[in-house]
Amino acid sequence: MISFRKFLTAALALVGMLAMLIGAGAAVFFFGGFFDVAANHPDPEVVNWALVQIRMASIRRRATVQPPVGFVDNAAMVQAGAVAYARIGCANCHGEPGVDSATFSEGMNPPPDLRKVVNHRTPEELFWVIKHGIKMTAMPSFEADRPPVPNHTIWAIVAYLNELSRVSDANFKAWNETPIGGNWVSGCGPGRASGCGPGRE
């Protein structure tokens, strides 16, 4: 009769052998060029799931900087964020209200559709991503710009993104044509009179 100790030793040896075979197979698959890195080739679901989980875990661990005082419901900050969003080039990849993204962004993997993800990210996470960028995507680090984009500008962009689902085409256009704190849309002042505000005319 086989003793438990011998059975355990044999089982561990089998597990070790399987792990080595799996590791060797993965090495051959990835380093042998069998994994397709083409942007127009969808990743296998398990790879896509793993990349998303790794990316989000990394962002959550590092996204610890809190929003500045007065961040919430700050109309001037939202307008400033819309202006910065347009001027530093965010619209090229992500588009903007009333304007589609550049055609080259259609070939990016993952696609840069902010409206699908922005409401599932905290302000802290959005700030971290804009400031630091994400490896192996087209998202750059705006801290690496020369000169770097200041933190207060990044927070303004985050304030704008928090309102993105409610920003009308007219508001975005007006914000980029008037001074910060000026009219949001025709007939609406910075005091947020009745009927005025992000996405409302």
C-alpha positions as CSV (number, residue, x, y, z in Angstrom):
1,M,0.0,0.0,0.0
2,I,1.4,3.4,-1.0
3,S,2.0,5.7,1.9
4,F,0.5,9.1,2.0
5,R,4.0,10.6,2.0
6,K,4.9,8.8,-1.2
7,F,1.5,9.8,-2.8
8,L,2.1,13.5,-1.9
9,T,5.6,13.4,-3.3
10,A,4.4,11.9,-6.5
11,A,1.5,14.4,-6.8
12,L,3.9,17.4,-6.2
13,A,6.3,16.0,-8.8
14,L,3.4,15.8,-11.3
15,V,2.3,19.3,-10.5
16,G,5.8,20.6,-10.9
17,M,6.2,18.8,-14.2
18,L,2.9,20.2,-15.5
19,A,3.9,23.7,-14.4
20,M,7.2,23.4,-16.3
21,L,5.5,22.2,-19.4
22,I,2.9,25.0,-19.3
23,G,5.8,27.5,-18.7
24,A,7.7,26.1,-21.6
25,G,4.7,26.1,-23.9
26,A,3.9,29.7,-22.9
27,A,7.5,30.7,-23.6
28,V,7.4,29.1,-27.1
29,F,4.0,30.7,-27.8
30,F,4.9,34.3,-26.8
31,F,8.6,34.4,-27.7
32,G,8.2,32.3,-30.8
33,G,6.0,35.0,-32.4
34,F,2.8,33.0,-32.3
35,F,0.9,35.7,-30.3
36,D,-0.5,38.2,-32.7
37,V,0.3,41.8,-31.6
38,A,-1.6,43.5,-34.5
39,A,-3.9,46.2,-33.3
40,N,-6.6,45.0,-35.7
41,H,-6.5,41.5,-34.3
42,P,-8.8,41.1,-31.2
43,D,-7.1,39.7,-28.1
44,P,-8.4,36.3,-26.8
45,E,-11.0,37.0,-24.1
46,V,-8.8,35.6,-21.4
47,V,-5.9,37.9,-22.4
48,N,-8.2,40.9,-22.7
49,W,-9.7,40.1,-19.2
50,A,-6.3,39.7,-17.7
51,L,-5.0,43.0,-19.2
52,V,-8.0,44.9,-17.9
53,Q,-7.7,43.4,-14.4
54,I,-4.0,44.1,-14.2
55,R,-4.4,47.6,-15.5
56,M,-7.2,48.5,-13.1
57,A,-5.5,46.9,-10.1
58,S,-2.4,49.0,-10.8
59,I,-4.3,52.2,-11.2
60,R,-6.4,51.7,-8.1
61,R,-3.3,51.0,-6.0
62,R,-1.6,54.3,-7.2
63,A,-4.6,56.6,-7.6
64,T,-4.4,58.2,-4.1
65,V,-4.2,61.9,-4.8
66,Q,-7.5,63.6,-3.7
67,P,-9.4,66.2,-5.7
68,P,-8.7,69.8,-4.7
69,V,-11.2,71.8,-2.5
70,G,-14.1,73.1,-4.6
71,F,-13.8,70.3,-7.2
72,V,-17.4,69.3,-7.1
73,D,-20.1,71.4,-9.0
74,N,-17.5,74.0,-10.0
75,A,-18.8,75.4,-13.3
76,A,-15.6,77.4,-14.0
77,M,-13.4,74.4,-13.5
78,V,-15.6,72.3,-15.9
79,Q,-15.3,75.0,-18.5
80,A,-11.5,75.3,-18.0
81,G,-11.3,71.5,-18.3
82,A,-13.2,71.5,-21.6
83,V,-10.8,74.2,-22.9
84,A,-7.7,72.3,-21.8
85,Y,-9.1,69.0,-23.2
86,A,-9.4,70.7,-26.6
87,R,-6.1,72.6,-26.5
88,I,-3.7,69.8,-25.3
89,G,-5.0,67.4,-27.9
90,C,-7.3,65.0,-26.0
91,A,-10.0,65.4,-28.7
92,N,-7.7,64.0,-31.4
93,C,-8.0,60.5,-30.0
94,H,-11.2,60.7,-27.8
95,G,-13.3,63.2,-29.9
96,E,-15.5,65.8,-28.2
97,P,-19.1,66.8,-28.1
98,G,-20.2,67.5,-31.6
99,V,-16.9,66.4,-33.1
100,D,-15.8,62.8,-33.9
101,S,-12.3,61.6,-33.0
102,A,-9.7,61.5,-35.7
103,T,-10.0,58.5,-38.1
104,F,-6.6,57.1,-36.9
105,S,-8.1,56.4,-33.5
106,E,-10.5,53.8,-34.9
107,G,-7.6,51.5,-35.3
108,M,-6.4,51.7,-31.7
109,N,-6.7,48.7,-29.4
110,P,-8.3,49.3,-26.9
111,P,-10.5,51.9,-28.6
112,P,-10.4,55.3,-26.8
113,D,-14.2,55.7,-26.3
114,L,-14.3,57.8,-23.1
115,R,-18.1,57.7,-22.8
116,K,-18.0,54.0,-22.3
117,V,-15.6,54.1,-19.3
118,V,-15.5,57.5,-17.8
119,N,-18.5,56.9,-15.5
120,H,-16.9,53.8,-14.1
121,R,-13.7,55.6,-13.0
122,T,-13.2,57.7,-9.9
123,P,-11.8,61.2,-10.2
124,E,-8.6,59.9,-8.5
125,E,-8.3,57.2,-11.2
126,L,-8.9,59.6,-14.0
127,F,-6.4,62.1,-12.6
128,W,-3.7,59.4,-12.3
129,V,-4.3,58.1,-15.9
130,I,-4.1,61.6,-17.4
131,K,-1.0,62.5,-15.4
132,H,0.9,59.2,-15.8
133,G,-0.5,57.5,-19.0
134,I,-0.8,53.8,-19.5
135,K,1.9,51.5,-20.9
136,M,1.1,49.4,-24.0
137,T,-1.7,51.7,-25.0
138,A,-1.8,55.0,-26.8
139,M,-2.6,56.9,-23.6
140,P,0.4,59.3,-23.0
141,S,1.7,60.8,-19.8
142,F,0.8,64.5,-19.7
143,E,3.3,64.9,-16.9
144,A,6.0,64.0,-19.4
145,D,5.0,66.9,-21.7
146,R,7.6,69.7,-21.9
147,P,6.5,71.7,-20.0
148,P,4.4,69.2,-18.0
149,V,0.7,69.8,-17.8
150,P,0.1,71.2,-14.3
151,N,-1.9,69.3,-11.7
152,H,-4.6,72.0,-11.5
153,T,-5.2,71.7,-15.3
154,I,-5.4,67.9,-15.1
155,W,-8.0,68.2,-12.3
156,A,-10.0,70.7,-14.5
157,I,-10.0,68.0,-17.3
158,V,-11.2,65.5,-14.7
159,A,-14.0,67.9,-13.7
160,Y,-15.0,68.2,-17.3
161,L,-14.9,64.4,-17.9
162,N,-17.2,63.9,-14.8
163,E,-19.8,66.0,-16.7
164,L,-19.1,64.5,-20.1
165,S,-22.4,62.6,-20.4
166,R,-24.3,65.9,-19.8
167,V,-22.2,68.3,-21.9
168,S,-24.1,69.5,-25.0
169,D,-22.4,70.3,-28.3
170,A,-23.4,73.9,-27.9
171,N,-21.9,74.2,-24.4
172,F,-18.6,72.7,-25.5
173,K,-18.4,75.0,-28.5
174,A,-19.3,78.0,-26.3
175,W,-16.8,77.2,-23.6
176,N,-14.0,77.1,-26.1
177,E,-15.0,80.4,-27.6
178,T,-15.5,82.5,-24.5
179,P,-13.3,83.5,-21.6
180,I,-13.2,81.2,-18.5
181,G,-16.2,82.1,-16.4
182,G,-18.0,83.6,-19.4
183,N,-21.2,82.5,-21.0
184,W,-21.9,78.8,-21.2
185,V,-24.4,79.1,-24.0
186,S,-26.2,82.0,-25.5
187,G,-28.2,83.7,-22.8
188,C,-26.7,81.7,-19.9
189,G,-24.2,83.3,-17.5
190,P,-21.6,81.8,-15.2
191,G,-24.0,82.1,-12.2
192,R,-25.9,79.0,-13.5
193,A,-29.2,80.6,-14.0
194,S,-32.3,78.4,-14.2
195,G,-32.1,76.1,-17.2
196,C,-28.3,76.7,-17.7
197,G,-25.4,74.4,-16.9
198,P,-23.5,71.4,-18.4
199,G,-25.6,69.9,-21.1
200,R,-28.6,72.2,-20.7
201,E,-29.5,75.1,-22.9
